[in-house]
Amino acid sequence: MDSGDPKDTPAPPKVVLVTGACRFLGGYLTARLAANSSIEKVIAVDAVTPSKDLQRRMGRAEFVRADIRNPFIAKVIRNGDVDTVVHAAAASYAPGSGGRATLKELNVMGAMQLFAACQKAPTVRRVVLKSTSEVYGSSAFDPVMFTEDSTSHRPLGEGFARDSIDIEGYARGLGRRRPDISVTILRLANMIGPAMDTQLSRYLAGPVVPTTVGRDARLQLLHEQDALGALEHATRAGRAGTFNIGASGVIMMSQAIRRSGRLALPLPATGVRVVDSLRRAAGGTEINRDQLRYMAYGRVMDTTRMRTELGYHPKWTTLEAFDDYVRGRGLTPIVDPRWVRSVETRAVAVAQRWGS
């Protein structure tokens, strides 16, 4: 799929269908594509009805309320003469009161039905899948940077990462069965920004951030607008293959906590899980085993292929994306970051004097 055969560069899209249109990425991507006059038609699909504000942003896009687990999605693709499908519906948390079983069915069964519909539709020429860097996992044995050919060094739990691996497998299967369809898989780094609500943004927004003793995670982030930009680029002019999508640079977890003015609470791994349980009891969302490992070890990807083959270049660095999140959320520092930096500078100076 990563070779340079003709399907790598199909004709520009004319009719685009976007799943997960009522979620952040799907909704804003629909709005961007609808504003592009070179695209004749945009079909937005979701199982729930968009808010009035989101409907206004979608502009001329046609909204179809449909559950992609239902064979009806094949009729939508066929009757709409869809040539490009963007699958952005996979989620890391279940809507409403649904649990893990509900989420897995939504993610995995939905992808299976959607790709089966694409396979049967003669007009489809391009499929873009929003995937995640979580497929690599996080552990003490990780490489400095994951390439697209890397795999997780530890078994993944039964969560979003596991679902994403399965979904990617179905997408590649579609590419093998329909070699005329260009399949693009985008493994997005952990996203952050002023508008998008993620597990990481919630984790760092509390006044006290529990951390694992002896660990300082290396974080590579992706600004929410760059995530949208990558999806739009792949939809309009992308090529077949799997691509790591992430910003340049790395921020350490300790650095992120200081820059946002939070207080770190170093705990043993079991203590972090206890604190998370207390958060859930207070109405927060659960942090699963894979996410706890990410908070302890982080994850960094090699994005060479993104720049050289996909031709996409994020506008924000990791540090810039994080600072925009802090500004946009209006986080009030618990500890003034300037004071922390001043103390650090004095401590280094004292250490240097003692060392000499």
N, C-alpha and C positions, 0 to 999 in steps of 0.2 A: 504493500500500500504506500510505502514511502518512496517508491521508485518514480522515475520521471516519465511515466507513460502518459498518453493523451488525456486520460480522465482526471489527471492532477489539475488541469485548468479548464473546467467546463465553461460554457458560455455564461455571461452575466445573468443573474437571476431576473426573472420576469414576474413569477408568482411565488411568494414566500409564505410558508406556514410556520408559525412560532408557537410551540407548546409552553405551558407555564406562563401564560400571558398576564396573569394577575399577580405574579411574583415580581420582585424588584427588577431583576435582570430581564426577564421576559417582557415585562411591561414597557420598560424604557427602551429595550431593543426594538420592540414593535413600533414605538413612537419614532425612533430614528429611521427605521426602514420606510415607514409611511411618509416621512418628510422627503424621501429621495424620489425625485420625479422619474428616474430611470427605471424604477421598479413599478410595474403596472398594477400589481395588487398585493396586499398584505392581509393574511388571514390569521387572526389571533385566536388561540384555542386555550380554554381552561375549563375546569369542572365547576368553577364558581363564577359569579357575575362580577365584573370589575366595578369599582367605585365610580361615581360620576366624574371625579377628578381624573382618574386613570383613563376613563373613556374619552375625556376631552384631549388628554395627551396623545392618545392613539390616533387622533385625527381621522384620516380617511380609511384606516384599517377596518376590516370587517371582523366583528367578534362572533365566534361560534362557541356556544356553551356545550362542551362535550368532554366526557371522560375518556382519555386515550386508552383505557383498559377495555372499552367497548368497541366492537367491530365497526361501529358507526364512523370512527375516524377514517376508515378506508374510503367510505363514501365521500367524506369531506375532501380528502386528497384527490380522489378521482374526479369528482364533479367540478372541483376548482381548478383543474389542470395545473396542479402544483408542481413546480420543477425543483424547488429548494425547501428542505425541511430543517428547521432549527429546533433541536430538542433541548429545552431549558427547564423542563419540569421536575427533574429529579431533586428531591428535598432531603435535608439532613434531620428534619423533625416532622412529626406527623401533625396534620392540621386538626384543630379541635381537640377532642378527647381521645383520638386514635393512638394506639400504642405501637410497639415495634413491629408487630405482625401486619398492622395496617400500613405502616410506612413501607415495609418491604414489598407488599403487594402493589402499592401505588408506584414505587420506583421500578421494580423489576418486571412485574406483569405489564405495567404501562409501556415500558420500553419494548418488550417483546411484541405487543400488539401493534405499536406504532411502526416498528421496523418491518413487521410482516406486511403491514399496509403499504409501506414504501416499496417493498419488493414486488408487490403485485401491480403497482401503479407505473405504467409505461412512461409517464411524463417526468417522473422524478429523476433528476440528474445529480443532485448534490444534497448531502446530509451533513449537518454540523451538530456535534454533540458537546454540550457543556459538561465536562467532567471535572475532576478535582485532583489536586496534589495529594490528597489523603490516601490515594491508592498505594503510595509508597510507605505509609506508616511512619512511625518515629521510634527510634531506639538508640541505645548507646553505641550500637555497631554500625550506624548509618555511614555512608560515604560523605565526603565533604560536600558533594553536590550529586543529586540524583539526575541521571540522564533518562531519556525516554525509554531506554532499554533496561533500566534498573527495575528491581522488584523489592518488595518489602523484606526486611531481614527478620521480621517476627510475624507469626500468624496474626492476621487482622481479626478483630471481633466481628460479631454479627451486627454491624451498624452501617452507616452511610458509606464508609470506605469499601466494605464488602459488596454492597449494592452497586457501587460505581464500577468495581472490577467486572461484575457480571454484566452490567449495561454496556461497558466497553466491548466485552466479548460478543454481545449480540450485534453491536454496530459493525465490528469487523466481519462477523458472519454475513451480514448484509452485503458488505463490500465484496466478499468472495462469491456469493451467489449472484450478485448483480455487478459484474466488473465495470459496467458502464456508469455506475453511480460513484461519485467522488465522496468519500467519507473522511471528514475532518474531525479529529478528537482534540479538544482543548482541555488540558489539565491545569486548571486555574489554581494559583497559589492562594493561601488564605486571604480573603478580601477584607478590606477595611475602608472606612470613609465616614463622612458626616451623616449620611442618610441610610446606609445599609445596616441592618441589625443582624449580627452574627454571634456565634458562640464566643469568639475571641474578643469582639468589641464589648460584649456584656461582661466577660471575665475581667477585662482591664478597667471597666467603668466603676467598679465598687471602690469604696474608700480604702479597703484593705485587700491586697491580692495575695492569696496563699501560693507559696512557691515550694518546690521540693528542695530540701537541704542538699547542698553539693551539686546542684544542677543549675545551669544558666542557658536556657534554650536560645538557639540561633533561629531568628524569625526572618523569613523572606515574605514580604507582603505584596498585595496587588490592590491599587486604588480601585474603588468601585467603578469610576469612570473609565479606567483602563480595561477593566473586565468587559464593560460594554463595548469599548473600542475594539477589543480583540474579537468578540463575537460578531460585530458588524463587519469587520475586515474579512473574517473567514467566510461570512455569508456572501459578501459581494465579490471578493477576489481571492479567496483562500485556495489552498491546494490540499490534496489528499495527504493524510498522515496523522501522526500523533505528535502533539506539540506541548511542551511545558510553557506556561504563560505566567511570568512573574516579573516583578520590578528588579532593577539592579540594586545591589547593596544588601546589607544584613543589619538588623537591629537585635541586640541581645535583650532577653526578657528583663533583666535588671535595668538596662538602659531605658526600655519602654516604660517601666514602672516609674523611674525617676523623671522622665520627660513629661509624664502625665500628672506628676505630683501625687502619686499614690503611695501607700505604705506597703512594703513587702512583709509578708508573714512567713518566714521559713519554717517548714514543717517536714517531718518524714512523710513518705508517700502515703502511708495510711492516714496521716493527719489531714492531708489535702482532700482525701476522699471523704473524711468525716465532715470537713468544712463544706464540701459540696453537698453532702446530704442535708446539712442544716439550711443551705441556700434553697434546696428543693422544697424543704418543709415550709419555708417562708414564701413559696410561690415562684421560685426561680426555675430555670430549665436545667435538666440533667446534663452533666458532663460525663460521657461514657469513657471506657477504658482507653480507647484510641485517642480521644481528645486529651485525657490526662497525660498520656505519654507525649503528646505534642507540646503541652504546656511545660513539660520537663526537659524535652530534648530538642524541640523545634524541627525545622525541615528546610533545606535549601535545594533548589533545582538549577540545573544547567539550562540556560535559555538560548543557547547558541542557535539551535534549529529554529526557534521562534523568529529570530532576527534575520538569519540568512536564507531560510527556505520559505517560511510563512510570510516574511517581509513585514512583521509588525514590531513596533518599537513603543513601549509604554512611555507616557509623558512624565509620570511621577516615579521617583526612586522610592525604595522602601521607607527611608527616613521621612521623605516629604509626604508620603501617603499617611504615615502614622501621625505626623504633626497636623495634617489637615483633619484627621479624625478627632484629635484632641481639641483643635479650634472649633470645628463644626459642632461637636457635642457640648461645647461650653463647659468642659470639666473644670471644676473649681479645685485647685491644688490643695491637698491635705497638708503637704509639705511643699514649700516654695522651691521649685527646681533650681533657682539661682542660688539659694542658700546651700542646697546639697552640693552643687558644683563648686561653690566656694570652699566648703568643708573638704571636699575631695582634693581640691588643688592644694590646700594647706597641708593635708595629710601626706600627699605625695612629696611636697617640699620638705616636710619634716623627715620623711623616710630617706630622702636623698641626702640630707645633712647627716643623719645617723650613719648612712651607708658609707659616706666619705670620711 
